[in-house]
Amino acid sequence: MKFDFTTKVFEKEKITLADTEEFIIRGGRRLFPLLPKAFDGIKQIGVIGWGSQGPAQAQNLRDSLDGSGIRVVVGLRKNSSSWSKAEAAGFTESSGTLGEMMQVISASDLVILLISDAAQANLYKEVFAALKPGATLGLSHGFLLGYLKTQGETFPRNINVIGVCPKGMGPSVRRLYEQGKETDGAGINTSFAVEQDIDGKATDYAIGWSVALGAPFSFMTSLEMEYRSDIFGERGILLGAVHGVVERLYLRYIEQGMDAKQAFRETVECITGPVSKTISHKGILAVYEGFSGADKTAFENAYCAAYPAAMEILVECYDEVRSGNEIRSVILAGDRMKEFPMGTIDNTPMWKVGETVRAERDEAKIPMNPTTAGVYVATMMAQIDLLTRHGHVYSEIVNESVIEAVDSLNPYMHYKGVAYMVDNCSITARLGSRKWAPRFDYHLYQVGFPLLDAGAGDRSLIDRFKSHPVHGPVSVLAKLRPSVDISVQG
């Protein structure tokens, strides 16, 4: 699938990714003076919700639009526990920048709906009724479109519908924006989509929103392709798969006689440290090329064994997302959570050991374990292949499978563990990680490791990996990665 767009305000840039061409918007604070023109006709932006994305987007938009005359107002339920948090961030009733959710929706020209996916499914009729004719509905996830499709319904025809979807959790969106005050170009990449355009302004609204969030670059997709890749990616390499992979590898190394602290270093620390840093700065292939001799053979053996095991679960997961089953699962889980709230995921001995390992950490001495690297890279490549098979563009594929993992999410696990990474994300992502991580864990144990132990993996997978067309796009898009590494401690 190919996406092109016309903008009256910003300069688009053509990039070549493997055998395809795409158009992007290169961001930066130099573009902030163009935002009033991009938001032509918009006097108030309502940011609805204060979950993972709400605080970041509300504050980034407010800071970027300072002095423009465009007001950013946060809308929450009147009895929301987040009301005081929004006030602490500088949004207040007295200043007209904090109000009751439906009132803010009805008064805003651009409504950015950032309440949880389950809440969107429950409240969308009220939200649609409250929107002004001619207003613009903004989404940072295509989930609502997917849900409407399962209900046989559509968006109101008298509004614009756009999407701007940061390729990272909300705290990352804010942290890198703040770092960008000192280093231009720091930020989280975004995709943008135009689902409905009733006045010819929707594309520039979407791009303006993306630029105002501080995105280093923005690429076009559709809301449907976004929710497929996003919901799937969270359950895959971004959260669910990496969680399952490290749990299973840790147990394998313990069974082989490794002590617990070293097993943690050879799994979690390896992936969130040297593997992620190598991929971020040098590309996926550089991980493999950094090994030699017996270590290179160990990587190859692990890769060939893990790839088919990961692919089988990924195929099932994508089918569940595409069919709407995973969306229905999230809605059902929302009902169950009233009785069974989500528990923590880092109370096992493995993650308790991790607390000690992090306290003793010497970054220079974190091992680059070839088996761990082979399993992780194989899972990443399987996800890339599956998204390619289903027609996603390279910008989306690389961001959802590579950049978001190594530049936005893994640093959080490196800093404070798996729960800190997963539970800084949306409820949909948190649910998906908890549901699919055990599937990757057990299937690696049931299918992948027997292949590894028998030396029976398909060796042609290594040749395909070495010559894979994604390495070119990864190299191109790496040049557009955030200009600084994220600081997760702020």
N, C-alpha and C positions, 0 to 999 in steps of 0.2 A: 504494500500500500504506500502511496506517495502523497504527501501533504504539501500544498503551497498556499500562500496567503498574500493578501495585499494590505499594506499599512500606509496610512496617510501621514504618519508622524515619525516613525522610526525607520532606520535603514536596515534592511534585512541583508543577510550575508549567506552566500552559497558555500556549502562545504561538500566535499566528496568523501563518502564513506564506503569503502570497498567498491562495488560496481554501481552504487546508487548516489544520487545527489539529494541533499536536503537543504532547507533554508532555516536559519536561526537568527535570533536577535542577540547580539553581544551586549551584555549589561554593563553596569558601572554607574557611579554617582554622577558622572558627567551628563547622564541622561535625565537626572531628576528635574532639571528646568523644563523638560518637555512634558512632564506629567500633567500639568493643567490642560494642555492642548489634547493630550491623549484621553483625558477624562472630560472632554467637552460635554457640557450639559449636566454633569454630575456635581451636585452641591453637597450631598451627604453620602458617606459610605457607612453602612451598618455592618459591623462584624458580629455575628451571632454565635455565641458559645465561647467557652473558656476552658477547652480541653487541652489536647496536645498542641493543636495548631493555633487556637484562638489568641492566646497571649502574644505569641510571636508575630502573627500577622497584624493584629491590631496595633502593636507598638511600632513595628516596622513601617506600616502605612502612615501612622501618625507622624513619625519622624521624617519620612521621605516627603510628605506633603506639607510639612511645616511652612507656614507663610503663603500657601497657595490659595487659601480661602475655602478649601475643601475640608469639611469636618469629618472626622472619623469617630463614630459612636459605637460603643459596645452594647449589645442587647442580650440580657439574661432574664431568666425567670426571677420574679421579684423575691422569692424566698431562696434563691440559689445560694449554695455555700460558697460559690465563686465570687459573689458580689464584693466581698471585702478584698479579695485578691485583685480584682479589677481596680478597685479604689486605690490599693497600694501601688498599682502600676500607673496611677495618675488619671484614671477615668472616673469622673464623678457626676452625680446627678445635678449638683449645683452648677456645674460648667456646661451641662447639656451633652456630655460625652458618655453617659451611662444611663441606660433606661430599661424598662420592661421590654422583653423580647419582641412581642407582636407590635407594640407601639413603635419600636425602632424600625422594624420591617416596613410598616406602613408609611413611615416618614422618609425612608431612604431611597435614593435613586439607584444605588448599587448595593445589593444585599449579599454579603458573603456568608453563606450558611455553613458554619463549622461545628454545629452540634453533632453528637455521635450519630453513626449511621443508623442505629436502631431508633434513635429519637427522630431522625429525618423520616424514617418509614412510618412512624406513629403520628407525626405532626405535619406531614407535607401538605395535606389538604388545608389546614389552618394557615400555613405559610403562604400557599398559593393564593388563598382568599385575601390575605393581608397585603400582598404586593400591589403597588400602584400600577395601573396600565402604563406600559412603556418603560417600566423599570427593568433593571438587569439583575438576574439571579446568578450569583457566582458560587461555584462549588470547587472544593479542593480535592475532590475524589468523585469518580463516576458512579459510586455506589447507588445514589438515588435513581439515576437513569436505569441501572440494572434492576432495581427493585420495581420501578414503574413498569418495566417490560414484563416482569413476572405477574403484575396485576392487570396487564392489558391497558395501561393508562399512559398519558403523555404529559409533558409540560404545558402550561397555558400558552396559547398561541399569541398572546398580546405582550409578551416579554422577551427580552434577550436572555439567552442561557449560555453562560461561558464557564470554562474551567481553567484554573491555574493550580497546578499540582506540584508542590515542592518535592524534590526527590530526597527527602530526609525528614526526620521527626521534627516537631515544632521547636523543641529546645535548640536543635542544631540551626534551624532557620534564624532564630534570634541571636545565638552566640556568634555565628559567622557574620551576620549583619553588623553586630557591634564591633567585631574585629575589623570589619570593612571600613569603619570610621578612620582607622589608622592605615589600612592597606586596601586600596581600591581593588575591587574584584573579588573580595572575600564574600562568600554567600553560598546558598544552596541552589543548584540548577533546578529549573522547573520545566514541566511540559505545560502547554496551554491548548485549549480546545474551544471551538465555537460551535455549539449545538444548534442555536437559533439566533438569527440576526435580523431584527425587524426594522432597523433604522440605519444600517451601514456603519455603525459605530462599534459593534461588538468586538471585532478583532483588535482595535486599538485599546478598547477597555481592558481586554485580556492581557495584552502586552504591557500596558501601563501598570496594571496590577502586579505582573511578574517583575517588572523593573523596580517597582516600589518596594517589593519584598527583598531586593538586593541580589536577584539571581545573576550569576556570572554569565550564563547563557540560557536562552529559552528556546524550546523546539516545539513544533506543532504535532498534535495527535488528535484523536477524537475521544469523546468521553467514554465510548464503549471500549476502545482499545486501551484507554487508561485504566478503567476499572478491572479489565481482564489482567493486564500486566501487573497492576499494583496489588490487588488482592492475592493474585497468584505469587508474585514476587515476595510478599511478606511471609507467605507460607513456605516459600522456597528458600533460596540462599540468604535472603536478607535477615530472616529471623528463625523460622521453623527449622530449616535444613541445617543451618550452622549450629543451632542448639542441639539437634539430634546427633549430628556428626561428632561434636566434641564429647558429648556424654558417652557415646559408644566407643570412641577411640580411647577415652580415659579408662573405661572398664577393661578394654582389651589390653592396654599397657599394664594395668594393675594385675590382670590375670597372667601376664607374661613375667611378672616378678618385679616390675618397676615400683619404687616407693611413690606414695600418693603425691607428694609435692612435685617430684620430677615428672610424674604423669600429667599433672596439670600444666607444667611448663611446656611439655612436649605436645600438648593439644591446644588448649585455649590460648595460652601465651604465644605459642607459635603462630596461630592463625591471626590473632588480633595485633600481634607485633610484627615480626619480619615478613610474614606472608602478605599481610595487608599493605604494609609500607612499600614492599617491592612492587605489588600490583599497582598501587596508587601512582608511583613515580616512574616505573619502568615498563609496566604492562604485565599481562598474565603469563606470557611466554617466558619472561625474565625469571620467573620462579623456577621453571624447569631448567632453563639454561644456567642457573646458578649452581646446579648439582653436577657432579662428575663421578665416574667410577661406580662403585656399589650403591652410592646414594642416588645416582640417576636411575639405576635399575630399580631401586626400591620405589622411587616416585612412579616410574612407568608401571610397575606391577600394581601399585595401589590405584593408579588412575584407571587402568584397564578393568580392574575389579569393581571399583566404585561407580563408574559411569553408568553401566546398565542398571545397577540397583537404584541409583538416584533417578535415572530417566523413567523407570517404571512408576515411581511414586509421583514424579512431576507430571507425567501424562495424566494420571488419575486426578491430580489436583487441578490442572488446567481444565479438564473436562467438567469438574465440579463447579468451577468458577464460571465457565462459559455457559453452562446449562442453567445457571441460577441457583443450583443446589447450595452452593456455599453462601450465597446471599441469604437464602432462607435459613440456613444454619445459624448465621449471625443473629437474625431476628429471633429465632427460637432460643438461642443462648441468652439473649437479653432478658427474656421472660424467666429463664431458669435462674439467672443471677440474683433475682429478688430473694430467692431462697438459698441459693448456693453461690455466694460471691466468689470472684476469682481469688485463689490463694497465692502465696508467694511461690516462686520457682527456684529459689536459691538456698533452700534449707537443707539440702542433702549434704552428705559428707564431702562430696566433690567440691561443691561451691563454698563450703566452710574452709576447706583446705585452700581454696583460691584466695580467701582473705589474707591468710598468712603469706602465701606466695607473693601477692601484690605488695604487701608490706616489706618484703625482703628483696623486691625486684631490683635487678641490675639489667637495664635495657640491653646493654652490650652483650650480655651473656644468655639472652633468650635463644634457645636452640631453633634451628630451621630443620624440623624433622621431615624427612622426605616422604614417609608414609602419610603423615598428617597432611602435608602439602598436596600430595597426590590425590587424596580423598576429597579435600576441599576444592581444589581446582577442577576435578572431574565433575563435581556437583554443580559448580558455577558454569562450566562449559555445557553440561546437559541442559541447564536452564536456558542458556543462550541459544542452543540448537532448537529447543522447543518453541521459544518465542519467535525465532526466525521462521520456523515451519508454519506458524500461524499468522504470518504477515505483518508482524510488528516492525517498525522502522528501526534502524540501527541506533539512533539517538535514544529511543526508548529502551531498547534492549540493553545497551551499555550502561545507561543510568540505572535501570531497575535491577541489573544483575551484577554490576561491577562497581561503579562510582559510588552509589548509595551505600553499598556494603562496606567498602574499604575507607571511604572518606567521611561518612556520616554515622553509621551504626556501629561498626566494630570498635571504633574508638571509645564508645560508651561501655562496651563489655570489657575492654582493656582497662578502663579506669576503675570500674566498680562491679563488674560481674554481669551475668546474663539478665538478671531481673532489672538492673539499672538500664540495660539496653532495651529490653522488650517493653517494660512498663512505663517508659517515657513515650511510647507510641500510642496510637489510637486504640480504642476498645476492639475494633475489628481486627487490627493487627495482633493485639494481645491474645484474643481468642484463637486466631488462626495459628499463631506460634504454638500455643499450648496443645492444640488439636493435632497438628501435623508433625511437630518435633518427634514424638514417639514413633510415628510411622517411619520417618527417616532412620531413626535409631535402630528399630527392630529389623527393618529391611536390609540395612547395612550388615547387621549381625546375621540375618538369615540367608541373604543372597550374596552380598558383597564380600564378606570375609571368607566364606567357603571358596569362592573363586580365587581370592588372594592366596589362601593357604594351599590351594591345589595348583597354583600357577597357571590357571585356566582362562585368564582374561583374554579378550580379543586384542591382539597386538596391533592390528590395523588402526585402532583408536588413537595410538600415539602419532602415527603419520598424519592422520586427519587433524589432530590437535596442533601439530607443528605447522601445518600449512593452512590452518583455519582462516577464513576471510575476516573474522572479527578482529584479528590482531591489528589490522590497519585502522579500523574505526576506533579501537581502544586508544591507539597512539594519537590519533587526531583529537579525540575528545578529551584525552588526558591534558592536552595543552589548554583546554578550557575549564579544567577542574578549578575548585576554589584556590585562590592564590596563596593561601596559608592553610596549614593544618588546623583543624578545629581545636579550640581550647574547651574541654568539657568541664573544667573546674570552676568556670565563672558563674 
